[in-house]
Amino acid sequence: MPHISDFTGRRVHMIGIGGSSMSGLAGMLKKRGVQVTGSDSARSYMTDALTAQGIPVSIGHRAENVEGAALVVYSAAIRPDNPERARAAQLGIPQMERAELLGQLMEGYRHAINVCGTHGKTTTTSMIAEVLLDAGKDPTVHIGGQLDYIGGSTRVGGHDTFVVEACEFNASFLQFHPTIAVVTNIEEDHLDFYRDLEDICHAFGRFFSLLPKDGACIGNGDDPRVRAQLCALPCRTLTFGFGSGCSWQPLNLTYDDTGCGQFDAALNGQALAHVALHVPGEYNVLHALATIAACAEVGVDPQVAAQSLSRFTAPHRRFEYTGTVCGVKLYTDYGHNPAEMHSALENASRQPHKRLWAVMQPHTYSRVKTLFADYIHCCDLADEILITDIFAAREKDPGDIHATMLVDAIAKTGKSVHYTPDFDAAEAYLRAHWQPGDLVITMSCGDIHLLNVQIQRHGETNPFAAQG
């Protein structure tokens, strides 16, 4: 089994380098003295950023790209029949999956804070990273999004604390080495990999078993599946949540007109710090509590954490305001399963607006099929719903599910819903029907955020007016 420590000064080729995690890892490897090259199926702002850092990126997967590499790293979406992986196998070049690399990089850290859960991982990891930096720590960070505070998705710091987003997809977090685990929730998702919710819970249980006996697990005490996991652990456990039995609670909680919470963070009923958030939503109150709890485990005063959290702004694509066009405010959100999109719309509904437009890009055929009933109602808070074609991501079209099936099912509930297969169709419909004062939110972890970019590039000019 290869270890990344053996490849300093040697060439490591990364397939799928444009992904949020892979691009961050590429930067980390370069800072460790590794000669990094990569390839991706399409050019993006990520690949352009890597090129600007001096990391050569080939667009398109070709067998010759791996020739001369000492190691090949690939993401979970890259199958063995990929031409680069296949050629690496022919040449006897060792290969390593992304999660295995990330696990190796966190080995040896005194504090390895792993944030897991179905929703909220990126925001909570980002909050923890910012608090640690503001507290004078020097963490190494790896998150699944772009955080301006650290200048991207990764930060190489000292060798004491490693903060990482630990994703359950493909059971990748079982490759990690946590000393502190933070679990935001456990719900149904990734049912293309997991058999059912019980199987998901089993994977989380295996992940928590990686914690050392002197480690700690900090879990959402309002989630019964999380509580059940905590009860089975030999290490120290703490909970956060609104319930009276939780270790960390938000006392005197209030919300302003935009849904941003203020509260006193209390441990076992004793208020230790006051937090005034500038990110909206009930779930961000929970993320902030989890952050204070996790940072306290590594010696950060709760008051210092609270001051940092009061300055926190969300990572990109987490209920991100991107601009105003024709008097219409545009937001985008990474939410890609029904629960996350419902939460994004809850936030949007708290903002001043006339009509609320939800533009949903369903993500992966398997997710739409397995969570179809939940998709039907996840946009109930919206006045108008647009649905694009399903974003395939790592999957091939099975031929038995289509976005129009979702449109038809939602229409039967009485909601105003429209099928707009691509970005041009969505923009044309929006421009023909929106009014000043409306709010539009695009939702998916696919490329739907580029619709915001397209609309803002066109600005006040309607390029589809002639078609109307």
HELIX and SHEET records of a PDB file:
HELIX    1   1 ILE A    4  PHE A    7  5                                   4    
HELIX    2   2 SER A   20  LYS A   31  1                                  12    
HELIX    3   3 TYR A   45  ALA A   52  1                                   8    
HELIX    4   4 ALA A   63  VAL A   66  5                                   4    
HELIX    5   5 PRO A   83  LEU A   91  1                                   9    
HELIX    6   6 ARG A   98  LEU A  105  1                                   8    
HELIX    7   7 LYS A  121  ASP A  134  1                                  14    
HELIX    8   8 ASP A  148  ILE A  150  5                                   3    
HELIX    9   9 PHE A  169  GLN A  175  5                                   7    
HELIX   10  10 LEU A  197  PHE A  208  1                                  12    
HELIX   11  11 PRO A  224  CYS A  231  1                                   8    
HELIX   12  12 GLU A  282  GLU A  297  1                                  16    
HELIX   13  13 PRO A  302  LEU A  309  1                                   8    
HELIX   14  14 PRO A  338  ARG A  350  1                                  13    
HELIX   15  15 TYR A  365  THR A  370  1                                   6    
HELIX   16  16 PHE A  372  HIS A  377  1                                   6    
HELIX   17  17 ALA A  403  ALA A  411  1                                   9    
HELIX   18  18 PHE A  423  HIS A  433  1                                  11    
HELIX   19  19 HIS A  449  HIS A  458  1                                  10    
HELIX   20  20 ALA A  465  GLN A  467  5                                   3    
SHEET    1   A 5 VAL A  57  ILE A  59  0                                        
SHEET    2   A 5 GLN A  35  ASP A  40  1                                        
SHEET    3   A 5 ARG A  11  ILE A  15  1                                        
SHEET    4   A 5 LEU A  71  TYR A  74  1                                        
SHEET    5   A 5 GLN A  95  GLU A  97  1                                        
SHEET    1   B 7 GLY A 152  ARG A 155  0                                        
SHEET    2   B 7 THR A 140  LEU A 147 -1                                        
SHEET    3   B 7 THR A 161  GLU A 165  1                                        
SHEET    4   B 7 HIS A 111  CYS A 116  1                                        
SHEET    5   B 7 ILE A 180  VAL A 183  1                                        
SHEET    6   B 7 ALA A 216  ASN A 220  1                                        
SHEET    7   B 7 ARG A 236  PHE A 240  1                                        
SHEET    1   C 3 TRP A 248  TYR A 255  0                                        
SHEET    2   C 3 CYS A 260  LEU A 267 -1                                        
SHEET    3   C 3 GLN A 270  PRO A 280 -1                                        
SHEET    1   D 6 GLU A 320  VAL A 325  0                                        
SHEET    2   D 6 VAL A 328  ASP A 333 -1                                        
SHEET    3   D 6 LEU A 439  MET A 443  1                                        
SHEET    4   D 6 LEU A 356  MET A 360  1                                        
SHEET    5   D 6 GLU A 384  ILE A 387  1                                        
SHEET    6   D 6 VAL A 417  TYR A 419  1                                        
END                                                                             
